[in-house]
């Protein structure tokens, strides 16, 4: 059955790989699963057809036959469970990899997303200049903890897994702030993720959409 995912018709990041469809593309590329992409506009994401797939009007979504999924973590987990390579075969190692998936999305990403909120959503608020250093400190605290756990290892727990895929994707969002560069081990960790051929293919596919002429010409 054909796998179809949705992605921004024009990504807010201009194709820098930060949109969440890149995470799903990467997982599909790692798993060697062919897929198609249906592009949606900002307006279409709030219309009934898309809301039937994603009740919160976001991307990406995943469709395969009668199965329709939303939420990046759930989609990546579904892909990882289907093909070898993204989750270990050992039961305990598999559970730890899934734990790192949750940690990336629930523990590490929230303070990083606050950087975007303060800069773009609250950029004109009088409290921005006072709030940003506090957000930076919260991100640094998480990155300090993560760097301590990673140590000198290449990946979080043995071989590359879906946990690393999501963690690298999350850390990429911290790069524009300069905070990632304060942690050389994490910057190198992200670079290893970006160097994987599957990531390169996923990134190129997302960038190509944003580099193409706009639908309006």
N, C-alpha and C positions, 0 to 999 in steps of 0.2 A: 504494500500500500504506500502511496505517495505521502511523504511528510511535507507539510506546508507550515512555515512560520510567518509571522507578521513582523514588519519593521517599519521605521519611520520613512515616509516618502522623502523627507528631508530631515536629517538628524540635527538636533540642536547643537551638537558638538562638531558639526561639519565633517563627520567621518573620521574622528580621532579614536574610535574604538571604545568610547565610554558608554554609548547607548547599550542597554541591556540585551538587545538582540545579538550583539557580538559574543556574549557569553554562551548563548545557545548555539550560534554558528560554530564556535570553537568546539563545544562538546560534540556536535554532529561530525565535525571534521576529524576529531580525535577517534570517534567511534567508526569512522568510515561509512557513514550513512548519508546517502544522497538526499537532498531536500530542495524544495522550492520556496520562494519568498514572495509574499503578497505585500505590496507596499501600501501603507495607509497614511492619509493626511492627518493633521491635528484635528480637523473637523470630523473626519470619518471615525476617529477613535471614540468620539462621543455619541455616535449614532447607533441606532438599535442593532444593526447587523454585527458591529464589533462588540457592543456591550453584551451581546449574547455569548460571546467567547470570553471576554474579560469584563466582569461586572464593574471594574473600577476604571475602565476606559484607558488602559495603558497598553504598552507593548513590552515584550513579545507575547504572542500566543503560539500554541503548537497544536496542529491538527493531523491526525492520522486515522483514516477510516472514521469510525464513530467516536473516537477518542478526541476530546478537546481539552487542553490544559492551559492554565495561565500560572504566573509566578515563576520567575527564573529558576529559583532553587528547585522547585518541584519538577520543572521541565528537565533541568540538568540531571537530577537524580533519576528520572525515568529513563533518560538516554543512557546514563552510566550503568543502569541495571540490565540493559539489553545486550550490551556488547562488552567484551573484555577490554581492559586497559585503563578504565577510569575508576574502577573500584577493585581493591585486592580480593583475591579468592579466599584468603584466610578470614574467618568470621570476625575475629577480634580486630584485625587490621581494617577490615571493611567497616566495622562500626566506628572506629576512630576516624577514618576518612570522612564518613558521613557527619561525624561530630564537627570536623573542621569546616565542612560545608555550612553548617548552621552557625558556627562561630564567625565565619566570614560575613554572613548576611545579617546576623543578629547582634554581634558584639563589636566587630571592627568597622563595618560600613556606616552605622548610624552617626557616629561623630564626624566621619568624613563627609557625609551628606550635609551636615550642618554648615560646612564651609561654603557649599553652593548656596544654601539658604541665606546665609548672612550676606554673601557677595551680591547675589542677583535678586532675591526676593525682598530682602530687608536693606538693600543698598542705600535707599534714600531715607532710612529711619535715623533718628537722632542718636540711637544707642549703638549703631553699627561699630563705631570706632572702639567703644568699650567692650562690646561683645566679642569681636573677632579674636583678641588675644586669649580669651577664655576658651573659645572653641579650639584654637591652636593647641592650647595646653591639654585639652581632652584628647585630641588626636595624638599628640606626642606621647601621652600616657599609654594609649593603646599600642602604638607602634613600638614603644620601649618594651612592653610586655611581649609582643609578638617577636621582636628581634631576639629577646632573651631566650625564648622557646626555640626559635629556629637555630640559633647558634651558628655553627659553621656548616650545617647540613645544606644540601641542595634543595631538599623538599621538606615539607612539614613532618612527614611520617613515612620514611622509607622512600619508595618510588613515587613518581608523580601520580596524582589522583585527582578526582573531581574536587576534593578539598582545596588542592593547590590551584586548580582552574578558577574557582570562585574567589579565592583569596587574592590571587594575582589581579583578577579583574577589579576587585574592590580597591586594591592598593593603587591601581592606575588612576583612580579618581583623586588621590592625594597628590599626584605628581605636579599638577599645575600650581599648587600652593607652595611648592618648594620643600614641603615637610618630608617627603619621601627621601630626598637627597641628604637629609640629616642622618639617615640610617643606611650606611653603606651596604650592610648585609641584606637589607630588605630591597634596596635598589638593585642589587645584583640578582636577588631572587626574582624580582619582577622581570628583569632582563632575560633571565633563563626561560621564563614563561613565554615572553614575547618571541624568543628565538625558536620556539617549537614550530615545525612546519605547519601543523594544524592551525596554530594561532595566526601564522602569516597568511594562510589562505582565508581564514575568517575575516581578518582585518582588511585584506585586499578587497574582498567581496563587499564589505560594508562601505569602504572608502569609494569604491567604484560607483555606487549609487549616488553618493553626494558629489562626486566629480562630474557626473553626467549632466547634460542640460536639464533644467527644471521642466516639469510637466507643462508649465505654462509657456515654455519657450524661452 
